[in-house]
Amino acid sequence: MLHVVHHADYMAPQPTRGTFKFDKYYLVMEALRASGAPVTEHAPEPMPREWLEAMHDPDYVDEVFRAEVPRDKERRIGFPVTERIRDRVRHTNGGTWLAAMLAKQYGYAANSAAGSHHALADTGAGYCVFNDLAVASNRLIAEGASSRILIVDLDVHQGDGTASLTAGREDIFTLSLHAEKNFPVRKARSSLDVGLPDGVDDDGYMATLDMHLPDTIARFAPDLVLYQAGVDPHANDKLGRLSLSDEGLVKRDRFVVHQARKSGLPIASALGGGYGDDQSEVAARHAKSMLAMAAENVLYSSLPARLGAK
């Protein structure tokens, strides 16, 4: 069973400026519904303003809530921040928090959007407005739902915003595997960064992941894993520089869930990046990713997820 968080507000009209398209968020759900796999959909509540302000500059949060983000910040984000975008990002941030709570109950759950790892304290960037990974992690820990969170970021781009927002925290560990020569040009410092050379294939990628993920889980000892499961390391991705195949992405995703669940850890995924001229093709990769992770989780159905902090 795949437990997936989705909301109608995840869709938004085509921006009047910029090239980003929101089509894939609808197409992902269409692919999941057409797959024939058992899927249960859960609708999130919008993330409360105070939880967004706990990680982002309140002045910036106010700009987003008023839909009056300065043009220079909108250029950095990549599209205008309208009222529809405001409502969207509040729900996608709430969606990652809800996916984490569902993972604590079912072992694994997915948010069908988000993974907005470039958003910084006082501005968005790289198609990201608010950083759901940092916001949800902070809320989960502050509410006592978790005490130590590992954020595994396997998007092709470094999670610079997440690294910056959680820097210095002993209760959040950020692991980022990314194409070293890709965006952002100026990298932040994650708890552990692994920059990959252009063209890394399935075998090279998996060897690197196997070298770092199990050891990170053992050393940091989290009670929850948040997984930024971008599919842009794919060889055909428009903005990627790596060379993973369809099978390589599935192997990657099942490996991440396997490492978490064999240790009794709940794991929640956020959609992350995936870019191409054919939005249906990109959406199919995301759907296949979530279904693969749900299938891996089934292997551990008799192993309860840790409940985390009380």
SERO-4910 file (N, C-alpha, C, O; in steps of 0.05 Angstrom, whole numbers):
BEGIN
 pado doro    nc1    nc2    nc3   cac1   cac2   cac3    cc1    cc2    cc3    oc1    oc2    oc3
  Met    A     17    -24      0      0      0      0     18     25      0     35     28     17
  Leu    A     12     43    -19     25     69    -19      7     89     -6    -15     94    -16
  His    A     17    102     15      3    124     27     16    150     17     39    155     22
  Val    A      0    165      1     11    188    -12     -6    213     -4    -30    212     -4
  Val    A      8    234      1     -4    260      9     -7    277    -17     12    280    -32
  His    A    -31    287    -21    -36    303    -45    -59    323    -39    -76    318    -22
  His    A    -58    345    -53    -79    366    -50    -83    379    -77    -65    382    -92
  Ala    A   -108    388    -82   -114    402   -107    -97    427   -110    -91    435   -133
  Asp    A    -89    440    -88    -73    464    -90    -44    459    -98    -29    478   -103
  Tyr    A    -36    433   -100    -10    427   -111     -7    436   -140     15    442   -149
  Met    A    -29    438   -153    -29    448   -181    -31    479   -179    -43    490   -161
  Ala    A    -20    492   -199    -22    521   -201    -22    529   -230    -11    514   -247
  Pro    A    -34    551   -237    -34    560   -265     -6    564   -275     13    570   -260
  Gln    A     -2    561   -302     24    567   -314     33    595   -307     17    614   -311
  Pro    A     57    599   -296     66    625   -289     67    644   -313     72    636   -335
  Thr    A     63    670   -307     64    690   -329     93    696   -336     98    707   -357
  Arg    A    111    690   -318    140    694   -323    154    669   -315    146    655   -296
  Gly    A    177    663   -328    192    639   -321    183    615   -338    164    617   -353
  Thr    A    198    593   -335    193    569   -351    182    545   -335    176    525   -347
  Phe    A    179    548   -309    171    526   -293    142    518   -299    125    536   -302
  Lys    A    137    492   -300    110    482   -306    101    464   -282    117    449   -271
  Phe    A     75    467   -275     64    451   -253     49    426   -262     37    412   -246
  Asp    A     50    421   -288     35    399   -300     41    372   -287     24    355   -283
  Lys    A     67    368   -280     75    341   -271     62    333   -245     59    309   -240
  Tyr    A     53    352   -229     41    344   -203     14    331   -207      6    314   -192
  Tyr    A      0    340   -227    -25    327   -234    -20    301   -248    -33    281   -242
  Leu    A      0    300   -266      6    276   -281     17    254   -263     13    230   -269
  Val    A     32    261   -242     41    241   -223     18    226   -211     18    201   -210
  Met    A     -2    240   -202    -25    227   -189    -41    211   -210    -51    190   -203
  Glu    A    -43    221   -234    -56    205   -255    -42    179   -260    -54    158   -263
  Ala    A    -15    180   -260      1    155   -264     -3    136   -241     -5    112   -245
  Leu    A     -4    146   -216     -8    129   -193    -35    116   -194    -38     92   -188
  Arg    A    -56    132   -200    -83    121   -201    -87    101   -223   -103     83   -221
  Ala    A    -72    104   -245    -74     86   -267    -57     61   -264    -59     42   -280
  Ser    A    -40     60   -244    -21     38   -241    -34     12   -233    -23    -10   -237
  Gly    A    -57     14   -220    -70    -10   -209    -59    -18   -182    -69    -37   -170
  Ala    A    -39     -4   -172    -28    -10   -146    -46      2   -124    -60     21   -129
  Pro    A    -46    -11   -101    -63      1    -79    -51     27    -69    -28     28    -60
  Val    A    -67     48    -71    -58     75    -64    -80     87    -46   -103     87    -53
  Thr    A    -71     98    -23    -89    114     -6    -80    143     -6    -57    148      0
  Glu    A    -98    161    -13    -91    189    -14    -99    204     12   -120    198     23
  His    A    -82    221     21    -86    237     45    -83    267     38    -64    274     24
  Ala    A   -101    283     47   -100    312     41    -87    327     65    -96    323     88
  Pro    A    -68    344     60    -55    359     82    -70    385     88    -84    395     72
  Glu    A    -65    394    112    -73    421    120    -51    440    112    -28    432    110
  Pro    A    -57    465    107    -35    485    101    -17    488    126    -26    488    148
  Met    A      8    491    121     27    495    143     21    521    157     20    542    143
  Pro    A     17    521    183     12    546    197     35    566    194     58    559    192
  Arg    A     27    591    194     47    612    190     69    611    211     92    616    204
  Glu    A     63    606    236     83    606    256    105    585    252    128    589    260
  Trp    A     98    563    239    118    542    234    136    549    211    159    542    210
  Leu    A    125    564    192    141    574    170    160    596    180    183    597    172
  Glu    A    150    613    198    167    634    209    188    624    228    208    637    234
  Ala    A    185    599    238    205    587    255    231    581    240    252    579    253
  Met    A    229    578    213    253    572    198    259    594    177    282    596    167
  His    A    239    610    170    243    631    150    239    658    163    225    661    182
  Asp    A    252    678    151    250    706    161    220    714    160    208    712    139
  Pro    A    209    723    182    181    731    182    174    752    161    152    752    151
  Asp    A    193    770    155    188    790    134    184    776    107    166    784     92
  Tyr    A    200    756    102    197    741     76    171    726     76    157    725     56
  Val    A    165    713     98    139    698    100    116    717     95     97    710     81
  Asp    A    118    741    106     97    761    102     95    769     72     72    772     62
  Glu    A    117    772     59    117    778     30    102    757     15     86    763     -3
  Val    A    107    732     21     94    710      8     64    710     14     48    706     -4
  Phe    A     57    713     39     29    713     47     13    735     34    -10    732     28
  Arg    A     26    758     30     13    780     16     15    778    -14      3    795    -28
  Ala    A     30    758    -24     35    755    -52     48    781    -63     41    790    -85
  Glu    A     67    792    -48     81    816    -56    111    812    -53    125    828    -40
  Val    A    121    790    -64    149    784    -63    164    802    -82    156    804   -106
  Pro    A    186    815    -74    200    833    -92    210    818   -117    215    794   -117
  Arg    A    211    833   -139    217    821   -165    245    807   -165    248    786   -178
  Asp    A    264    817   -150    290    804   -150    289    776   -137    303    758   -145
  Lys    A    272    774   -116    268    747   -104    252    729   -122    258    705   -124
  Glu    A    233    740   -136    217    724   -155    235    713   -177    233    690   -186
  Arg    A    254    730   -187    273    721   -207    290    698   -196    296    679   -211
  Arg    A    298    700   -171    314    679   -159    297    653   -156    308    631   -159
  Ile    A    272    656   -150    254    633   -147    249    620   -175    250    596   -178
  Gly    A    244    637   -194    240    627   -221    212    631   -232    206    624   -255
  Phe    A    194    642   -216    166    648   -224    154    668   -204    164    671   -182
  Pro    A    133    682   -212    119    701   -194    105    686   -171     95    664   -175
  Val    A    105    699   -148     92    687   -125     64    700   -122     61    722   -111
  Thr    A     45    686   -133     17    695   -133      2    684   -108     14    669    -92
  Glu    A    -23    691   -105    -39    680    -83    -42    650    -87    -42    635    -67
  Arg    A    -44    640   -112    -46    612   -116    -20    597   -109    -21    575    -98
  Ile    A      3    610   -114     28    598   -106     31    598    -76     40    579    -64
  Arg    A     22    620    -63     22    621    -33      7    597    -22     16    583     -4
  Asp    A    -17    593    -32    -34    571    -22    -21    544    -28    -22    525    -12
  Arg    A     -8    542    -51      5    517    -59     27    510    -39     28    488    -29
  Val    A     45    529    -34     69    523    -18     61    518     11     75    504     25
  Arg    A     40    531     21     31    525     48     22    495     49     27    482     69
  His    A      8    486     29     -1    458     29     21    438     24     22    417     36
  Thr    A     40    445      6     62    426      2     80    423     27     90    402     33
  Asn    A     83    445     42     98    444     67     83    427     87     95    411    101
  Gly    A     57    432     89     41    415    107     41    386     98     38    368    114
  Gly    A     44    382     72     44    355     61     68    339     70     66    315     76
  Thr    A     92    351     72    115    337     81    113    330    110    121    308    119
  Trp    A    102    348    126     98    342    154     78    319    157     83    301    173
  Leu    A     56    319    142     37    298    144     48    271    134     43    250    146
  Ala    A     64    272    113     77    247    104     95    235    125     95    210    128
  Ala    A    109    252    140    125    242    162    108    229    184    115    208    195
  Met    A     86    242    191     68    230    211     56    204    202     53    185    217
  Leu    A     49    202    176     39    177    165     60    156    165     55    132    169
  Ala    A     85    163    159    107    144    159    111    132    186    117    108    188
  Lys    A    107    147    207    109    137    234     88    115    239     91     98    257
  Gln    A     66    117    225     44     97    228     47     73    209     42     51    217
  Tyr    A     56     79    184     56     58    164     84     49    155     87     31    139
  Gly    A    105     62    165    132     55    157    142     74    135    165     84    137
  Tyr    A    126     78    114    134     95     92    109    110     82     87     99     80
  Ala    A    113    136     75     92    151     62    106    172     44    129    179     49
  Ala    A     91    181     24    102    200      4     86    226      3     62    225      5
  Asn    A    100    248     -1     87    272     -9     90    275    -39    112    272    -49
  Ser    A     68    280    -53     69    280    -82     79    307    -94     75    313   -117
  Ala    A     91    323    -77    103    348    -85    126    354    -65    134    337    -50
  Ala    A    135    379    -66    155    389    -47    183    378    -51    190    369    -73
  Gly    A    199    377    -30    228    373    -33    241    398    -41    261    398    -57
  Ser    A    231    421    -31    240    448    -39    265    456    -25    265    473     -7
  His    A    287    444    -32    312    445    -17    329    469    -22    351    472    -10
  His    A    322    486    -41    338    510    -47    329    535    -31    343    555    -30
  Ala    A    305    535    -20    294    558     -6    311    565     18    318    547     34
  Leu    A    318    590     21    335    600     43    318    615     63    294    616     61
  Ala    A    331    626     84    316    639    105    300    662     96    276    665    103
  Asp    A    311    679     79    298    704     72    290    706     42    282    727     33
  Thr    A    292    684     28    285    684      0    281    655    -10    293    637      1
  Gly    A    265    652    -31    265    627    -45    286    627    -66    300    647    -71
  Ala    A    289    604    -79    309    601   -101    304    575   -115    293    556   -104
  Gly    A    312    573   -140    311    548   -155    284    534   -155    283    510   -150
  Tyr    A    263    549   -160    235    538   -161    225    531   -133    205    516   -131
  Cys    A    238    540   -112    230    534    -85    223    559    -70    238    579    -71
  Val    A    200    560    -56    191    583    -42    196    581    -12    210    597      0
  Phe    A    186    560      0    191    553     28    205    525     29    199    508     12
  Asn    A    222    521     48    237    496     50    222    476     68    225    476     92
  Asp    A    206    459     55    189    440     70    205    420     86    196    412    108
  Leu    A    229    413     77    245    393     92    254    405    118    253    391    139
  Ala    A    264    430    118    272    443    142    249    450    160    250    446    184
  Val    A    227    461    148    204    469    164    191    445    177    185    446    201
  Ala    A    187    423    162    175    399    174    192    387    196    183    378    217
  Ser    A    219    386    191    237    375    211    236    390    237    234    379    258
  Asn    A    236    417    234    235    434    258    209    430    274    209    428    298
  Arg    A    187    428    259    161    425    272    159    397    286    150    396    308
  Leu    A    168    376    272    167    349    283    183    348    309    174    335    329
  Ile    A    206    360    310    223    359    334    211    377    356    210    369    379
  Ala    A    202    401    348    191    419    368    166    408    381    161    413    405
  Glu    A    150    393    366    125    382    377    130    355    391    111    344    403
  Gly    A    155    345    391    161    320    404    153    296    388    153    274    399
  Ala    A    147    299    362    141    276    346    166    261    337    165    238    328
  Ser    A    189    274    339    215    262    332    236    276    349    231    298    360
  Ser    A    259    264    350    281    276    365    306    280    348    322    298    353
  Arg    A    311    262    329    334    263    311    326    256    283    316    234    278
  Ile    A    329    274    264    320    270    237    343    270    218    360    288    218
  Leu    A    344    250    201    363    249    179    349    257    153    329    244    146
  Ile    A    360    277    140    349    285    114    368    275     92    391    284     91
  Val    A    359    256     76    374    245     55    365    259     29    342    256     21
  Asp    A    383    273     16    377    289     -7    392    277    -31    416    281    -34
  Leu    A    377    264    -49    389    251    -72    380    264    -98    383    253   -120
  Asp    A    370    289    -97    365    305   -120    392    310   -134    413    309   -121
  Val    A    392    315   -160    417    319   -174    430    346   -166    454    349   -170
  His    A    414    364   -154    425    389   -145    429    389   -114    413    377   -100
  Gln    A    450    402   -105    455    402    -76    433    416    -61    422    436    -70
  Gly    A    426    405    -38    405    417    -21    417    440     -4    419    438     20
  Asp    A    424    462    -18    438    483     -4    421    498     16    430    506     37
  Gly    A    395    501     10    377    515     29    373    499     54    374    510     76
  Thr    A    369    473     51    365    456     74    390    456     92    388    458    116
  Ala    A    413    454     79    438    454     94    441    480    109    449    480    132
  Ser    A    435    503     97    438    529    110    419    532    133    426    542    154
  Leu    A    394    524    129    373    528    149    377    511    174    368    517    196
  Thr    A    390    488    170    394    469    193    423    468    203    430    452    219
  Ala    A    439    486    192    468    486    200    471    489    230    458    506    243
  Gly    A    489    474    242    495    476    270    476    460    288    481    458    312
  Arg    A    455    449    277    437    433    294    447    405    298    456    392    279
  Glu    A    446    396    322    455    369    328    433    348    325    438    324    325
  Asp    A    408    358    322    385    339    320    376    335    291    357    321    286
  Ile    A    389    349    272    383    345    243    409    341    228    427    357    231
  Phe    A    410    319    213    434    313    197    426    314    167    406    302    159
  Thr    A    441    328    151    435    330    122    457    316    106    480    322    108
  Leu    A    448    297     90    466    282     72    457    288     43    434    284     36
  Ser    A    475    299     28    469    307      0    489    294    -19    513    298    -18
  Leu    A    478    277    -38    493    267    -61    483    282    -85    459    283    -90
  His    A    501    295   -100    492    312   -121    514    315   -142    537    307   -137
  Ala    A    506    324   -166    526    330   -187    542    355   -179    530    377   -177
  Glu    A    567    352   -175    584    373   -164    584    398   -182    585    421   -172
  Lys    A    582    395   -208    584    418   -226    556    430   -233    554    448   -250
  Asn    A    535    420   -220    508    430   -226    501    452   -206    516    458   -188
  Phe    A    478    463   -211    466    484   -193    464    473   -165    457    450   -161
  Pro    A    469    490   -144    478    517   -145    508    519   -149    523    501   -141
  Val    A    517    541   -161    546    544   -165    560    545   -138    581    532   -135
  Arg    A    549    561   -120    561    563    -93    546    543    -75    523    547    -69
  Lys    A    560    523    -67    548    502    -50    548    511    -21    567    525    -12
  Ala    A    528    503     -6    528    506     23    543    482     35    553    465     20
  Arg    A    544    481     61    557    458     74    536    441     88    526    448    109
  Ser    A    530    418     77    513    398     90    529    384    112    553    387    114
  Ser    A    515    369    129    529    353    148    549    334    134    571    329    143
  Leu    A    540    324    111    558    308     94    550    313     64    528    307     56
  Asp    A    569    323     49    565    328     21    582    308      5    605    304     11
  Val    A    570    297    -16    584    280    -34    579    290    -62    558    285    -74
  Gly    A    598    305    -73    596    315   -100    605    295   -120    627    284   -118
  Leu    A    588    289   -140    593    269   -160    602    281   -186    592    303   -194
  Pro    A    621    269   -201    629    279   -227    607    274   -248    590    257   -244
  Asp    A    607    290   -269    587    286   -290    588    258   -301    609    245   -303
  Gly    A    564    248   -308    562    223   -322    562    198   -305    563    176   -316
  Val    A    561    200   -278    561    177   -261    537    159   -268    515    169   -271
  Asp    A    542    133   -272    521    114   -279    510    100   -255    517    106   -232
  Asp    A    492     80   -260    479     65   -239    499     53   -219    497     56   -195
  Asp    A    519     39   -230    538     25   -213    554     44   -196    558     40   -172
  Gly    A    564     66   -208    580     85   -193    564     99   -172    573    103   -150
  Tyr    A    539    105   -179    521    119   -160    515    101   -136    518    110   -113
  Met    A    508     77   -141    500     59   -120    524     52   -102    521     48    -78
  Ala    A    548     50   -114    572     45    -98    577     68    -78    584     63    -55
  Thr    A    573     92    -88    577    115    -71    556    117    -49    562    123    -26
  Leu    A    531    112    -57    509    113    -37    513     91    -15    509     96      8
  Asp    A    521     68    -24    526     46     -5    549     52     14    550     43     36
  Met    A    568     68      4    591     76     21    583     95     43    595     94     64
  His    A    562    111     39    556    133     58    530    130     74    530    136     97
  Leu    A    509    120     61    483    120     75    482    101     99    474    110    121
  Pro    A    489     76     97    488     58    120    505     68    144    496     67    167
  Asp    A    528     79    137    546     89    159    534    114    172    536    117    196
  Thr    A    521    131    156    508    155    167    486    147    186    483    159    207
  Ile    A    469    128    178    448    119    195    459    108    221    448    114    243
  Ala    A    480     92    219    491     80    243    504    101    262    501     99    286
  Arg    A    517    120    250    531    140    267    512    161    279    514    168    302
  Phe    A    493    171    262    476    192    272    453    181    289    443    195    306
  Ala    A    445    157    283    423    144    298    397    161    298    388    169    320
  Pro    A    386    166    275    361    181    274    337    165    283    339    140    285
  Asp    A    315    178    288    290    163    293    270    168    270    247    158    271
  Leu    A    278    183    250    261    189    226    279    197    203    299    211    207
  Val    A    272    188    179    286    196    155    267    211    137    245    201    131
  Leu    A    275    234    128    262    249    107    279    246     82    303    252     82
  Tyr    A    266    239     60    281    232     35    272    250     12    249    250      4
  Gln    A    290    267      2    286    283    -21    292    265    -45    316    261    -52
  Ala    A    271    255    -58    274    234    -78    273    244   -107    259    233   -124
  Gly    A    287    266   -113    287    277   -140    295    256   -160    313    240   -155
  Val    A    282    256   -183    289    237   -204    307    250   -226    311    239   -247
  Asp    A    317    274   -220    334    288   -240    362    277   -242    377    287   -259
  Pro    A    371    257   -227    396    244   -234    393    226   -259    413    214   -268
  His    A    369    224   -270    364    207   -293    381    217   -317    385    241   -321
  Ala    A    389    199   -334    406    206   -357    393    225   -376    406    241   -389
  Asn    A    366    223   -378    351    240   -397    340    266   -385    325    280   -398
  Asp    A    347    271   -360    335    295   -347    347    320   -360    371    322   -366
  Lys    A    329    340   -364    337    364   -377    357    381   -361    373    395   -373
  Leu    A    356    379   -334    374    395   -318    394    379   -302    407    389   -284
  Gly    A    396    354   -309    415    336   -294    441    333   -309    444    341   -332
  Arg    A    461    322   -295    487    318   -307    497    289   -301    520    282   -306
  Leu    A    479    273   -289    486    245   -283    472    227   -303    458    236   -320
  Ser    A    477    200   -300    468    182   -321    454    157   -310    460    135   -319
  Leu    A    437    161   -290    422    138   -280    400    130   -300    388    147   -313
  Ser    A    395    104   -301    374     93   -317    348     91   -301    348     97   -277
  Asp    A    326     83   -313    301     78   -299    306     58   -277    297     61   -254
  Glu    A    320     36   -284    325     15   -265    343     25   -242    341     16   -219
  Gly    A    362     43   -249    380     54   -229    365     70   -208    371     69   -185
  Leu    A    346     86   -217    330    102   -199    314     84   -180    312     90   -156
  Val    A    302     63   -191    287     45   -174    305     31   -154    298     29   -130
  Lys    A    328     23   -163    347     10   -144    356     29   -122    358     22    -99
  Arg    A    361     55   -130    368     75   -110    346     79    -89    352     78    -65
  Asp    A    321     81    -98    299     87    -80    293     63    -61    288     67    -38
  Arg    A    294     40    -72    290     16    -55    312     13    -35    308      4    -13
  Phe    A    336     20    -43    359     18    -25    356     37     -1    361     30     22
  Val    A    347     62     -7    343     82     15    322     72     34    326     73     59
  Val    A    299     62     24    278     52     42    288     28     57    282     25     80
  His    A    302     10     43    313    -14     56    331     -6     80    329    -18    102
  Gln    A    348     13     76    367     20     98    352     32    121    359     27    144
  Ala    A    331     47    116    315     59    138    299     37    152    299     35    176
  Arg    A    284     22    136    264      4    148    278    -20    162    267    -31    181
  Lys    A    301    -29    152    314    -52    166    323    -44    194    328    -61    211
  Ser    A    326    -18    198    333     -7    224    309      1    240    311     13    262
  Gly    A    285     -4    230    261      3    243    253     32    242    238     42    258
  Leu    A    265     47    222    260     75    220    238     82    201    237     70    179
  Pro    A    219     99    208    200    109    189    213    127    169    233    141    176
  Ile    A    204    127    144    216    144    123    194    156    106    175    143     97
  Ala    A    196    182    103    177    197     86    192    210     63    213    221     67
  Ser    A    181    209     39    194    221     16    179    246      7    155    248      9
  Ala    A    194    264     -4    184    287    -19    192    285    -48    213    273    -53
  Leu    A    177    296    -66    180    290    -94    207    299   -106    220    282   -119
  Gly    A    214    323   -101    240    333   -112    239    339   -141    217    341   -153
  Gly    A    263    342   -153    265    352   -181    262    330   -201    266    306   -196
  Gly    A    255    339   -225    252    321   -248    242    339   -271    221    352   -269
  Tyr    A    258    340   -293    253    361   -313    256    349   -341    274    333   -346
  Gly    A    239    357   -359    240    348   -387    218    361   -403    199    372   -392
  Asp    A    221    359   -429    201    370   -447    175    354   -446    153    365   -450
  Asp    A    177    328   -441    154    311   -439    147    307   -409    160    291   -395
  Gln    A    128    323   -400    120    322   -372    109    295   -363    113    287   -340
  Ser    A     96    281   -381     85    254   -375    108    235   -369    106    218   -351
  Glu    A    129    237   -384    152    219   -380    165    224   -352    172    206   -338
  Val    A    168    250   -345    179    257   -319    161    248   -297    170    236   -277
  Ala    A    135    252   -300    115    244   -280    116    214   -276    113    204   -253
  Ala    A    119    199   -297    121    170   -295    144    161   -278    143    141   -264
  Arg    A    167    175   -281    190    169   -264    184    173   -235    191    156   -218
  His    A    171    195   -228    164    201   -200    145    180   -190    148    170   -167
  Ala    A    124    173   -205    105    153   -196    119    126   -192    113    112   -172
  Lys    A    136    118   -211    150     93   -208    168     93   -183    171     72   -170
  Ser    A    179    116   -177    196    118   -153    180    113   -128    188     97   -111
  Met    A    157    126   -126    140    122   -102    130     94    -99    129     83    -77
  Leu    A    122     82   -121    112     54   -120    134     35   -113    129     15    -99
  Ala    A    158     40   -122    181     23   -115    187     25    -85    193      4    -72
  Met    A    186     49    -74    191     52    -45    169     39    -29    174     27     -8
  Ala    A    144     41    -38    122     28    -23    125     -2    -24    120    -16     -4
  Ala    A    134    -13    -47    138    -42    -50    160    -51    -31    158    -72    -19
  Glu    A    181    -36    -28    203    -43    -10    193    -42     19    201    -59     35
  Asn    A    177    -22     25    166    -20     52    149    -44     60    149    -53     83
  Val    A    135    -56     41    118    -79     46    135   -102     57    125   -118     73
  Leu    A    160   -104     49    177   -126     58    182   -124     88    191   -143    101
  Tyr    A    177   -100     99    182    -96    128    156    -91    143    155    -78    164
  Ser    A    134   -100    131    107    -95    143    105   -107    171     89    -97    187
  Ser    A    120   -128    177    118   -140    204    137   -126    224    137   -132    248
  Leu    A    153   -106    213    171    -92    230    160    -64    235    161    -47    217
  Pro    A    150    -57    259    138    -31    263    159     -9    261    182    -13    269
  Ala    A    150     14    252    167     38    252    170     48    280    151     45    296
  Arg    A    193     59    286    197     70    313    177     94    316    171    108    297
  Leu    A    167     97    340    149    118    346    162    145    350    149    166    351
  Gly    A    188    144    354    203    169    358    197    180    386    188    166    404
  Ala    A    204    205    389    200    218    415    171    221    422    154    223    404
  Lys    A    165    220    447    137    223    457    130    252    460    108    259    468
***
